[in-house]
Amino acid sequence: MKKNVEKTQSGVSIKFQGVVQKQNIVKMVENCSTGKCDCMSESTKAKIKGMDVKGKDGDVSLNLDGEVTKQEIEAALAKSKLV
């Protein structure tokens, strides 16, 4: 799976391509928003104002709105068990 993290005007965008199922990204977002994951610190989670998953299996985008940095999100992705 290829992951591309980019800074946007409103936060950070992550593009997942290759062997990726949209439902896994949706599950990751649900776990993050309900506190069932520990891939990022509470202070990082508090910065995220919104999460939006788009696309289809093999080509999924996750947009995070808030004052998060590209580095914070790359670190969280490295710890995630779902991606």
C-alpha positions as CSV (number, residue, x, y, z in Angstrom):
1,M,0.0,0.0,0.0
2,K,1.2,3.4,-0.9
3,K,0.5,6.3,1.5
4,N,0.9,10.0,0.4
5,V,0.5,12.6,3.1
6,E,0.1,16.3,2.1
7,K,-0.5,19.5,4.0
8,T,-3.7,21.3,2.8
9,Q,-5.1,24.8,3.6
10,S,-7.5,23.2,6.1
11,G,-5.4,20.4,7.5
12,V,-3.8,17.2,6.1
13,S,-4.8,14.9,3.2
14,I,-3.8,11.3,3.0
15,K,-4.1,9.2,-0.2
16,F,-4.0,5.5,0.1
17,Q,-3.4,3.5,-3.1
18,G,-2.8,-0.1,-4.0
19,V,-3.9,-2.8,-1.7
20,V,-6.3,-0.8,0.5
21,Q,-10.0,-1.3,1.3
22,K,-12.1,1.7,1.9
23,Q,-13.8,0.0,4.8
24,N,-10.5,-0.3,6.6
25,I,-9.9,3.4,6.4
26,V,-13.5,4.1,7.6
27,K,-12.8,1.7,10.5
28,M,-9.5,3.5,11.3
29,V,-11.4,6.9,11.4
30,E,-14.1,5.4,13.6
31,N,-11.5,4.1,16.0
32,C,-9.7,7.4,16.1
33,S,-12.9,9.4,16.7
34,T,-14.1,7.1,19.5
35,G,-10.8,6.9,21.3
36,K,-10.3,3.2,20.5
37,C,-6.8,3.7,19.0
38,D,-3.6,4.9,20.5
39,C,-1.8,5.7,17.2
40,M,-1.7,9.5,18.0
41,S,-1.6,11.5,21.2
42,E,-4.6,13.1,22.8
43,S,-3.3,16.5,22.0
44,T,-3.0,15.6,18.3
45,K,-6.6,14.1,18.3
46,A,-7.9,17.4,19.9
47,K,-6.5,19.4,16.9
48,I,-8.6,17.4,14.4
49,K,-12.0,19.1,13.7
50,G,-13.3,16.8,11.1
51,M,-12.4,13.6,9.1
52,D,-13.8,12.7,5.6
53,V,-13.2,9.4,3.7
54,K,-13.7,9.4,-0.1
55,G,-12.9,7.0,-2.9
56,K,-13.1,3.3,-3.5
57,D,-11.1,0.2,-2.8
58,G,-7.6,0.7,-4.2
59,D,-7.8,4.5,-4.2
60,V,-9.0,6.0,-0.9
61,S,-8.5,9.6,0.4
62,L,-8.8,10.7,4.0
63,N,-9.0,14.5,4.6
64,L,-8.4,15.7,8.2
65,D,-9.4,19.3,9.0
66,G,-7.7,21.0,11.8
67,E,-4.3,22.4,13.0
68,V,-2.4,19.1,12.6
69,T,1.0,18.8,10.9
70,K,2.0,16.4,8.2
71,Q,4.6,15.0,10.6
72,E,2.0,14.2,13.3
73,I,-0.1,12.3,10.8
74,E,2.8,10.4,9.4
75,A,3.8,9.3,12.9
76,A,0.2,8.2,13.6
77,L,0.1,6.2,10.4
78,A,3.3,4.5,11.3
79,K,1.7,3.2,14.5
80,S,-1.7,2.3,13.1
81,K,-2.5,-1.4,13.0
82,L,-5.0,-1.0,10.2
83,V,-2.8,0.5,7.5
